[in-house]
Amino acid sequence: MCTKTNSDLIAEVTEGVQAVVSPKAAAAFLDCHERTVTRMCEQGKLKAVKVMSMWRINRRALLDFAGVEG
């Protein structure tokens, strides 16, 4: 099983080309718990979509939320 490190997950957000990221990557980037990110998605604080039972966060919106130019 391949586990990504926090730095890999953060790179997925900052250097990634994907339009959406996982809650786990968003949590590593924001330095918070994955459940916190899920709650932010549920409350509409982060632009995200729920695909089946998994949240996918808009990468650009996440960077804007964190105040990072990208």
PyMOL Python script that loads the backbone (N, CA, C, O; Angstrom):
from pymol import cmd

cmd.read_pdbstr("""\
ATOM      1  N   MET A   1       0.840  -1.181   0.000  1.00  0.00           N
ATOM      2  CA  MET A   1       0.000   0.000   0.000  1.00  0.00           C
ATOM      3  C   MET A   1       0.885   1.245   0.000  1.00  0.00           C
ATOM      4  O   MET A   1       1.853   1.333   0.756  1.00  0.00           O
ATOM      5  N   CYS A   2       0.545   2.186  -0.843  1.00  0.00           N
ATOM      6  CA  CYS A   2       1.336   3.410  -0.968  1.00  0.00           C
ATOM      7  C   CYS A   2       0.661   4.532  -0.173  1.00  0.00           C
ATOM      8  O   CYS A   2      -0.462   4.937  -0.475  1.00  0.00           O
ATOM      9  N   THR A   3       1.363   5.018   0.836  1.00  0.00           N
ATOM     10  CA  THR A   3       0.822   6.123   1.638  1.00  0.00           C
ATOM     11  C   THR A   3       1.573   7.399   1.292  1.00  0.00           C
ATOM     12  O   THR A   3       2.801   7.419   1.217  1.00  0.00           O
ATOM     13  N   LYS A   4       0.817   8.449   1.085  1.00  0.00           N
ATOM     14  CA  LYS A   4       1.429   9.737   0.782  1.00  0.00           C
ATOM     15  C   LYS A   4       1.803  10.445   2.073  1.00  0.00           C
ATOM     16  O   LYS A   4       1.072  10.391   3.062  1.00  0.00           O
ATOM     17  N   THR A   5       2.942  11.103   2.049  1.00  0.00           N
ATOM     18  CA  THR A   5       3.369  11.892   3.197  1.00  0.00           C
ATOM     19  C   THR A   5       2.655  13.242   3.158  1.00  0.00           C
ATOM     20  O   THR A   5       2.054  13.607   2.148  1.00  0.00           O
ATOM     21  N   ASN A   6       2.727  13.974   4.259  1.00  0.00           N
ATOM     22  CA  ASN A   6       2.117  15.308   4.301  1.00  0.00           C
ATOM     23  C   ASN A   6       2.697  16.209   3.217  1.00  0.00           C
ATOM     24  O   ASN A   6       1.965  16.978   2.595  1.00  0.00           O
ATOM     25  N   SER A   7       4.000  16.123   2.987  1.00  0.00           N
ATOM     26  CA  SER A   7       4.602  16.979   1.958  1.00  0.00           C
ATOM     27  C   SER A   7       4.103  16.588   0.565  1.00  0.00           C
ATOM     28  O   SER A   7       3.958  17.452  -0.299  1.00  0.00           O
ATOM     29  N   ASP A   8       3.840  15.301   0.336  1.00  0.00           N
ATOM     30  CA  ASP A   8       3.264  14.871  -0.940  1.00  0.00           C
ATOM     31  C   ASP A   8       1.848  15.427  -1.101  1.00  0.00           C
ATOM     32  O   ASP A   8       1.464  15.879  -2.179  1.00  0.00           O
ATOM     33  N   LEU A   9       1.088  15.385  -0.019  1.00  0.00           N
ATOM     34  CA  LEU A   9      -0.285  15.879  -0.063  1.00  0.00           C
ATOM     35  C   LEU A   9      -0.322  17.393  -0.271  1.00  0.00           C
ATOM     36  O   LEU A   9      -1.164  17.900  -1.012  1.00  0.00           O
ATOM     37  N   ILE A  10       0.579  18.105   0.375  1.00  0.00           N
ATOM     38  CA  ILE A  10       0.647  19.559   0.209  1.00  0.00           C
ATOM     39  C   ILE A  10       1.051  19.902  -1.223  1.00  0.00           C
ATOM     40  O   ILE A  10       0.510  20.837  -1.813  1.00  0.00           O
ATOM     41  N   ALA A  11       1.991  19.157  -1.779  1.00  0.00           N
ATOM     42  CA  ALA A  11       2.420  19.373  -3.164  1.00  0.00           C
ATOM     43  C   ALA A  11       1.263  19.120  -4.130  1.00  0.00           C
ATOM     44  O   ALA A  11       1.169  19.768  -5.172  1.00  0.00           O
ATOM     45  N   GLU A  12       0.392  18.184  -3.787  1.00  0.00           N
ATOM     46  CA  GLU A  12      -0.784  17.903  -4.612  1.00  0.00           C
ATOM     47  C   GLU A  12      -1.653  19.153  -4.741  1.00  0.00           C
ATOM     48  O   GLU A  12      -2.273  19.382  -5.779  1.00  0.00           O
ATOM     49  N   VAL A  13      -1.692  19.952  -3.687  1.00  0.00           N
ATOM     50  CA  VAL A  13      -2.491  21.183  -3.696  1.00  0.00           C
ATOM     51  C   VAL A  13      -1.728  22.316  -4.371  1.00  0.00           C
ATOM     52  O   VAL A  13      -2.271  22.991  -5.245  1.00  0.00           O
ATOM     53  N   THR A  14      -0.483  22.530  -3.978  1.00  0.00           N
ATOM     54  CA  THR A  14       0.261  23.696  -4.457  1.00  0.00           C
ATOM     55  C   THR A  14       0.802  23.536  -5.868  1.00  0.00           C
ATOM     56  O   THR A  14       0.850  24.507  -6.623  1.00  0.00           O
ATOM     57  N   GLU A  15       1.207  22.339  -6.231  1.00  0.00           N
ATOM     58  CA  GLU A  15       1.833  22.125  -7.532  1.00  0.00           C
ATOM     59  C   GLU A  15       0.984  21.289  -8.477  1.00  0.00           C
ATOM     60  O   GLU A  15       1.355  21.081  -9.633  1.00  0.00           O
ATOM     61  N   GLY A  16      -0.142  20.814  -7.995  1.00  0.00           N
ATOM     62  CA  GLY A  16      -0.965  19.907  -8.770  1.00  0.00           C
ATOM     63  C   GLY A  16      -1.624  20.553  -9.967  1.00  0.00           C
ATOM     64  O   GLY A  16      -1.798  21.771 -10.029  1.00  0.00           O
ATOM     65  N   VAL A  17      -1.984  19.712 -10.912  1.00  0.00           N
ATOM     66  CA  VAL A  17      -2.685  20.179 -12.105  1.00  0.00           C
ATOM     67  C   VAL A  17      -4.151  19.763 -12.089  1.00  0.00           C
ATOM     68  O   VAL A  17      -4.931  20.159 -12.955  1.00  0.00           O
ATOM     69  N   GLN A  18      -4.513  18.957 -11.090  1.00  0.00           N
ATOM     70  CA  GLN A  18      -5.896  18.514 -10.959  1.00  0.00           C
ATOM     71  C   GLN A  18      -6.775  19.680 -10.507  1.00  0.00           C
ATOM     72  O   GLN A  18      -6.326  20.551  -9.762  1.00  0.00           O
ATOM     73  N   ALA A  19      -8.006  19.689 -10.954  1.00  0.00           N
ATOM     74  CA  ALA A  19      -8.936  20.754 -10.571  1.00  0.00           C
ATOM     75  C   ALA A  19      -9.474  20.564  -9.163  1.00  0.00           C
ATOM     76  O   ALA A  19      -9.884  21.532  -8.522  1.00  0.00           O
ATOM     77  N   VAL A  20      -9.479  19.329  -8.671  1.00  0.00           N
ATOM     78  CA  VAL A  20     -10.004  19.039  -7.343  1.00  0.00           C
ATOM     79  C   VAL A  20      -8.991  18.239  -6.544  1.00  0.00           C
ATOM     80  O   VAL A  20      -8.143  17.544  -7.105  1.00  0.00           O
ATOM     81  N   VAL A  21      -9.091  18.349  -5.220  1.00  0.00           N
ATOM     82  CA  VAL A  21      -8.200  17.602  -4.324  1.00  0.00           C
ATOM     83  C   VAL A  21      -9.037  16.903  -3.254  1.00  0.00           C
ATOM     84  O   VAL A  21     -10.198  17.247  -3.031  1.00  0.00           O
ATOM     85  N   SER A  22      -8.439  15.937  -2.611  1.00  0.00           N
ATOM     86  CA  SER A  22      -9.115  15.176  -1.564  1.00  0.00           C
ATOM     87  C   SER A  22      -9.139  15.975  -0.258  1.00  0.00           C
ATOM     88  O   SER A  22      -8.333  16.886  -0.068  1.00  0.00           O
ATOM     89  N   PRO A  23     -10.055  15.635   0.626  1.00  0.00           N
ATOM     90  CA  PRO A  23     -10.072  16.267   1.948  1.00  0.00           C
ATOM     91  C   PRO A  23      -8.761  16.026   2.709  1.00  0.00           C
ATOM     92  O   PRO A  23      -8.322  16.881   3.478  1.00  0.00           O
ATOM     93  N   LYS A  24      -8.149  14.877   2.497  1.00  0.00           N
ATOM     94  CA  LYS A  24      -6.886  14.565   3.173  1.00  0.00           C
ATOM     95  C   LYS A  24      -5.788  15.536   2.727  1.00  0.00           C
ATOM     96  O   LYS A  24      -5.018  16.024   3.554  1.00  0.00           O
ATOM     97  N   ALA A  25      -5.718  15.816   1.422  1.00  0.00           N
ATOM     98  CA  ALA A  25      -4.733  16.769   0.904  1.00  0.00           C
ATOM     99  C   ALA A  25      -5.043  18.181   1.385  1.00  0.00           C
ATOM    100  O   ALA A  25      -4.137  18.928   1.754  1.00  0.00           O
ATOM    101  N   ALA A  26      -6.317  18.545   1.381  1.00  0.00           N
ATOM    102  CA  ALA A  26      -6.716  19.872   1.853  1.00  0.00           C
ATOM    103  C   ALA A  26      -6.378  20.042   3.330  1.00  0.00           C
ATOM    104  O   ALA A  26      -5.931  21.112   3.743  1.00  0.00           O
ATOM    105  N   ALA A  27      -6.587  18.999   4.125  1.00  0.00           N
ATOM    106  CA  ALA A  27      -6.285  19.058   5.557  1.00  0.00           C
ATOM    107  C   ALA A  27      -4.781  19.216   5.783  1.00  0.00           C
ATOM    108  O   ALA A  27      -4.365  19.984   6.650  1.00  0.00           O
ATOM    109  N   ALA A  28      -3.974  18.504   5.021  1.00  0.00           N
ATOM    110  CA  ALA A  28      -2.518  18.635   5.152  1.00  0.00           C
ATOM    111  C   ALA A  28      -2.097  20.052   4.780  1.00  0.00           C
ATOM    112  O   ALA A  28      -1.242  20.641   5.443  1.00  0.00           O
ATOM    113  N   PHE A  29      -2.690  20.600   3.728  1.00  0.00           N
ATOM    114  CA  PHE A  29      -2.363  21.945   3.268  1.00  0.00           C
ATOM    115  C   PHE A  29      -2.767  23.004   4.296  1.00  0.00           C
ATOM    116  O   PHE A  29      -2.020  23.950   4.545  1.00  0.00           O
ATOM    117  N   LEU A  30      -3.951  22.840   4.892  1.00  0.00           N
ATOM    118  CA  LEU A  30      -4.450  23.813   5.873  1.00  0.00           C
ATOM    119  C   LEU A  30      -3.945  23.537   7.289  1.00  0.00           C
ATOM    120  O   LEU A  30      -4.193  24.323   8.204  1.00  0.00           O
ATOM    121  N   ASP A  31      -3.245  22.435   7.466  1.00  0.00           N
ATOM    122  CA  ASP A  31      -2.725  22.012   8.769  1.00  0.00           C
ATOM    123  C   ASP A  31      -3.860  21.879   9.789  1.00  0.00           C
ATOM    124  O   ASP A  31      -3.824  22.456  10.876  1.00  0.00           O
ATOM    125  N   CYS A  32      -4.863  21.098   9.394  1.00  0.00           N
ATOM    126  CA  CYS A  32      -5.987  20.826  10.286  1.00  0.00           C
ATOM    127  C   CYS A  32      -6.404  19.373  10.095  1.00  0.00           C
ATOM    128  O   CYS A  32      -5.799  18.645   9.307  1.00  0.00           O
ATOM    129  N   HIS A  33      -7.428  18.958  10.808  1.00  0.00           N
ATOM    130  CA  HIS A  33      -7.913  17.590  10.714  1.00  0.00           C
ATOM    131  C   HIS A  33      -8.787  17.427   9.469  1.00  0.00           C
ATOM    132  O   HIS A  33      -9.450  18.371   9.037  1.00  0.00           O
ATOM    133  N   GLU A  34      -8.781  16.246   8.911  1.00  0.00           N
ATOM    134  CA  GLU A  34      -9.584  15.952   7.725  1.00  0.00           C
ATOM    135  C   GLU A  34     -11.078  16.190   7.986  1.00  0.00           C
ATOM    136  O   GLU A  34     -11.800  16.638   7.095  1.00  0.00           O
ATOM    137  N   ARG A  35     -11.535  15.891   9.194  1.00  0.00           N
ATOM    138  CA  ARG A  35     -12.934  16.102   9.541  1.00  0.00           C
ATOM    139  C   ARG A  35     -13.286  17.595   9.524  1.00  0.00           C
ATOM    140  O   ARG A  35     -14.406  17.965   9.171  1.00  0.00           O
ATOM    141  N   THR A  36     -12.347  18.436   9.897  1.00  0.00           N
ATOM    142  CA  THR A  36     -12.567  19.883   9.847  1.00  0.00           C
ATOM    143  C   THR A  36     -12.825  20.314   8.404  1.00  0.00           C
ATOM    144  O   THR A  36     -13.720  21.118   8.142  1.00  0.00           O
ATOM    145  N   VAL A  37     -12.047  19.783   7.478  1.00  0.00           N
ATOM    146  CA  VAL A  37     -12.233  20.105   6.057  1.00  0.00           C
ATOM    147  C   VAL A  37     -13.605  19.622   5.592  1.00  0.00           C
ATOM    148  O   VAL A  37     -14.304  20.337   4.875  1.00  0.00           O
ATOM    149  N   THR A  38     -13.988  18.424   5.994  1.00  0.00           N
ATOM    150  CA  THR A  38     -15.304  17.888   5.623  1.00  0.00           C
ATOM    151  C   THR A  38     -16.423  18.785   6.137  1.00  0.00           C
ATOM    152  O   THR A  38     -17.381  19.057   5.415  1.00  0.00           O
ATOM    153  N   ARG A  39     -16.308  19.243   7.374  1.00  0.00           N
ATOM    154  CA  ARG A  39     -17.321  20.157   7.925  1.00  0.00           C
ATOM    155  C   ARG A  39     -17.378  21.464   7.134  1.00  0.00           C
ATOM    156  O   ARG A  39     -18.457  21.997   6.878  1.00  0.00           O
ATOM    157  N   MET A  40     -16.209  21.970   6.751  1.00  0.00           N
ATOM    158  CA  MET A  40     -16.172  23.213   5.970  1.00  0.00           C
ATOM    159  C   MET A  40     -16.865  23.017   4.624  1.00  0.00           C
ATOM    160  O   MET A  40     -17.521  23.932   4.126  1.00  0.00           O
ATOM    161  N   CYS A  41     -16.725  21.850   4.042  1.00  0.00           N
ATOM    162  CA  CYS A  41     -17.416  21.538   2.787  1.00  0.00           C
ATOM    163  C   CYS A  41     -18.921  21.481   3.012  1.00  0.00           C
ATOM    164  O   CYS A  41     -19.695  22.044   2.238  1.00  0.00           O
ATOM    165  N   GLU A  42     -19.329  20.800   4.075  1.00  0.00           N
ATOM    166  CA  GLU A  42     -20.754  20.679   4.394  1.00  0.00           C
ATOM    167  C   GLU A  42     -21.391  22.038   4.668  1.00  0.00           C
ATOM    168  O   GLU A  42     -22.554  22.256   4.328  1.00  0.00           O
ATOM    169  N   GLN A  43     -20.641  22.950   5.277  1.00  0.00           N
ATOM    170  CA  GLN A  43     -21.150  24.276   5.626  1.00  0.00           C
ATOM    171  C   GLN A  43     -21.040  25.268   4.470  1.00  0.00           C
ATOM    172  O   GLN A  43     -21.524  26.395   4.575  1.00  0.00           O
ATOM    173  N   GLY A  44     -20.413  24.861   3.375  1.00  0.00           N
ATOM    174  CA  GLY A  44     -20.272  25.739   2.225  1.00  0.00           C
ATOM    175  C   GLY A  44     -19.128  26.730   2.341  1.00  0.00           C
ATOM    176  O   GLY A  44     -19.048  27.673   1.554  1.00  0.00           O
ATOM    177  N   LYS A  45     -18.246  26.535   3.304  1.00  0.00           N
ATOM    178  CA  LYS A  45     -17.099  27.433   3.465  1.00  0.00           C
ATOM    179  C   LYS A  45     -16.021  27.164   2.428  1.00  0.00           C
ATOM    180  O   LYS A  45     -15.240  28.053   2.089  1.00  0.00           O
ATOM    181  N   LEU A  46     -15.980  25.939   1.927  1.00  0.00           N
ATOM    182  CA  LEU A  46     -15.061  25.567   0.852  1.00  0.00           C
ATOM    183  C   LEU A  46     -15.884  25.118  -0.345  1.00  0.00           C
ATOM    184  O   LEU A  46     -16.857  24.379  -0.197  1.00  0.00           O
ATOM    185  N   LYS A  47     -15.495  25.561  -1.516  1.00  0.00           N
ATOM    186  CA  LYS A  47     -16.185  25.149  -2.727  1.00  0.00           C
ATOM    187  C   LYS A  47     -15.800  23.697  -3.009  1.00  0.00           C
ATOM    188  O   LYS A  47     -14.641  23.387  -3.284  1.00  0.00           O
ATOM    189  N   ALA A  48     -16.792  22.823  -2.933  1.00  0.00           N
ATOM    190  CA  ALA A  48     -16.537  21.400  -3.094  1.00  0.00           C
ATOM    191  C   ALA A  48     -17.769  20.697  -3.639  1.00  0.00           C
ATOM    192  O   ALA A  48     -18.880  21.227  -3.590  1.00  0.00           O
ATOM    193  N   VAL A  49     -17.554  19.502  -4.156  1.00  0.00           N
ATOM    194  CA  VAL A  49     -18.653  18.653  -4.612  1.00  0.00           C
ATOM    195  C   VAL A  49     -18.524  17.300  -3.937  1.00  0.00           C
ATOM    196  O   VAL A  49     -17.427  16.848  -3.608  1.00  0.00           O
ATOM    197  N   LYS A  50     -19.652  16.677  -3.741  1.00  0.00           N
ATOM    198  CA  LYS A  50     -19.648  15.343  -3.153  1.00  0.00           C
ATOM    199  C   LYS A  50     -19.873  14.347  -4.281  1.00  0.00           C
ATOM    200  O   LYS A  50     -20.908  14.378  -4.948  1.00  0.00           O
ATOM    201  N   VAL A  51     -18.907  13.470  -4.491  1.00  0.00           N
ATOM    202  CA  VAL A  51     -18.994  12.444  -5.509  1.00  0.00           C
ATOM    203  C   VAL A  51     -19.171  11.120  -4.782  1.00  0.00           C
ATOM    204  O   VAL A  51     -18.286  10.661  -4.059  1.00  0.00           O
ATOM    205  N   MET A  52     -20.338  10.518  -4.992  1.00  0.00           N
ATOM    206  CA  MET A  52     -20.734   9.341  -4.212  1.00  0.00           C
ATOM    207  C   MET A  52     -20.706   9.754  -2.737  1.00  0.00           C
ATOM    208  O   MET A  52     -21.530  10.572  -2.325  1.00  0.00           O
ATOM    209  N   SER A  53     -19.804   9.226  -1.946  1.00  0.00           N
ATOM    210  CA  SER A  53     -19.760   9.616  -0.536  1.00  0.00           C
ATOM    211  C   SER A  53     -18.489  10.388  -0.197  1.00  0.00           C
ATOM    212  O   SER A  53     -18.188  10.621   0.974  1.00  0.00           O
ATOM    213  N   MET A  54     -17.747  10.781  -1.229  1.00  0.00           N
ATOM    214  CA  MET A  54     -16.452  11.439  -0.995  1.00  0.00           C
ATOM    215  C   MET A  54     -16.472  12.885  -1.471  1.00  0.00           C
ATOM    216  O   MET A  54     -16.950  13.185  -2.565  1.00  0.00           O
ATOM    217  N   TRP A  55     -15.951  13.771  -0.641  1.00  0.00           N
ATOM    218  CA  TRP A  55     -15.849  15.181  -0.996  1.00  0.00           C
ATOM    219  C   TRP A  55     -14.632  15.397  -1.879  1.00  0.00           C
ATOM    220  O   TRP A  55     -13.592  14.763  -1.697  1.00  0.00           O
ATOM    221  N   ARG A  56     -14.778  16.304  -2.841  1.00  0.00           N
ATOM    222  CA  ARG A  56     -13.673  16.747  -3.682  1.00  0.00           C
ATOM    223  C   ARG A  56     -13.681  18.268  -3.634  1.00  0.00           C
ATOM    224  O   ARG A  56     -14.683  18.904  -3.962  1.00  0.00           O
ATOM    225  N   ILE A  57     -12.555  18.844  -3.223  1.00  0.00           N
ATOM    226  CA  ILE A  57     -12.471  20.282  -3.013  1.00  0.00           C
ATOM    227  C   ILE A  57     -11.833  20.943  -4.226  1.00  0.00           C
ATOM    228  O   ILE A  57     -10.827  20.471  -4.754  1.00  0.00           O
ATOM    229  N   ASN A  58     -12.437  22.041  -4.656  1.00  0.00           N
ATOM    230  CA  ASN A  58     -11.895  22.812  -5.766  1.00  0.00           C
ATOM    231  C   ASN A  58     -10.529  23.368  -5.350  1.00  0.00           C
ATOM    232  O   ASN A  58     -10.424  24.105  -4.370  1.00  0.00           O
ATOM    233  N   ARG A  59      -9.489  23.009  -6.100  1.00  0.00           N
ATOM    234  CA  ARG A  59      -8.119  23.374  -5.741  1.00  0.00           C
ATOM    235  C   ARG A  59      -7.920  24.884  -5.730  1.00  0.00           C
ATOM    236  O   ARG A  59      -7.305  25.419  -4.807  1.00  0.00           O
ATOM    237  N   ARG A  60      -8.429  25.571  -6.737  1.00  0.00           N
ATOM    238  CA  ARG A  60      -8.280  27.026  -6.819  1.00  0.00           C
ATOM    239  C   ARG A  60      -8.984  27.714  -5.650  1.00  0.00           C
ATOM    240  O   ARG A  60      -8.453  28.659  -5.067  1.00  0.00           O
ATOM    241  N   ALA A  61     -10.184  27.233  -5.313  1.00  0.00           N
ATOM    242  CA  ALA A  61     -10.934  27.804  -4.194  1.00  0.00           C
ATOM    243  C   ALA A  61     -10.210  27.566  -2.870  1.00  0.00           C
ATOM    244  O   ALA A  61     -10.239  28.419  -1.983  1.00  0.00           O
ATOM    245  N   LEU A  62      -9.567  26.418  -2.736  1.00  0.00           N
ATOM    246  CA  LEU A  62      -8.801  26.117  -1.529  1.00  0.00           C
ATOM    247  C   LEU A  62      -7.621  27.072  -1.393  1.00  0.00           C
ATOM    248  O   LEU A  62      -7.360  27.591  -0.307  1.00  0.00           O
ATOM    249  N   LEU A  63      -6.911  27.303  -2.488  1.00  0.00           N
ATOM    250  CA  LEU A  63      -5.783  28.238  -2.457  1.00  0.00           C
ATOM    251  C   LEU A  63      -6.268  29.657  -2.132  1.00  0.00           C
ATOM    252  O   LEU A  63      -5.624  30.375  -1.368  1.00  0.00           O
ATOM    253  N   ASP A  64      -7.402  30.054  -2.712  1.00  0.00           N
ATOM    254  CA  ASP A  64      -7.971  31.373  -2.414  1.00  0.00           C
ATOM    255  C   ASP A  64      -8.371  31.466  -0.944  1.00  0.00           C
ATOM    256  O   ASP A  64      -8.120  32.480  -0.292  1.00  0.00           O
ATOM    257  N   PHE A  65      -8.990  30.413  -0.424  1.00  0.00           N
ATOM    258  CA  PHE A  65      -9.414  30.379   0.977  1.00  0.00           C
ATOM    259  C   PHE A  65      -8.206  30.572   1.905  1.00  0.00           C
ATOM    260  O   PHE A  65      -8.301  31.251   2.927  1.00  0.00           O
ATOM    261  N   ALA A  66      -7.091  29.976   1.539  1.00  0.00           N
ATOM    262  CA  ALA A  66      -5.878  30.063   2.358  1.00  0.00           C
ATOM    263  C   ALA A  66      -5.090  31.348   2.083  1.00  0.00           C
ATOM    264  O   ALA A  66      -4.104  31.631   2.764  1.00  0.00           O
ATOM    265  N   GLY A  67      -5.522  32.115   1.095  1.00  0.00           N
ATOM    266  CA  GLY A  67      -4.832  33.363   0.769  1.00  0.00           C
ATOM    267  C   GLY A  67      -3.518  33.157   0.056  1.00  0.00           C
ATOM    268  O   GLY A  67      -2.583  33.942   0.216  1.00  0.00           O
ATOM    269  N   VAL A  68      -3.448  32.090  -0.739  1.00  0.00           N
ATOM    270  CA  VAL A  68      -2.204  31.755  -1.451  1.00  0.00           C
ATOM    271  C   VAL A  68      -2.394  32.037  -2.932  1.00  0.00           C
ATOM    272  O   VAL A  68      -3.399  31.648  -3.527  1.00  0.00           O
ATOM    273  N   GLU A  69      -1.423  32.713  -3.513  1.00  0.00           N
ATOM    274  CA  GLU A  69      -1.444  32.943  -4.957  1.00  0.00           C
ATOM    275  C   GLU A  69      -0.992  31.661  -5.635  1.00  0.00           C
ATOM    276  O   GLU A  69      -0.054  31.012  -5.172  1.00  0.00           O
ATOM    277  N   GLY A  70      -1.639  31.296  -6.707  1.00  0.00           N
ATOM    278  CA  GLY A  70      -1.231  30.055  -7.365  1.00  0.00           C
ATOM    279  C   GLY A  70      -1.577  30.051  -8.742  1.00  0.00           C
ATOM    280  O   GLY A  70      -1.305  29.078  -9.445  1.00  0.00           O
TER     281      GLY A  70
END
""", "prot")
cmd.dss("prot")
cmd.show_as("cartoon", "prot")
cmd.util.cbc("prot")
cmd.orient("prot")
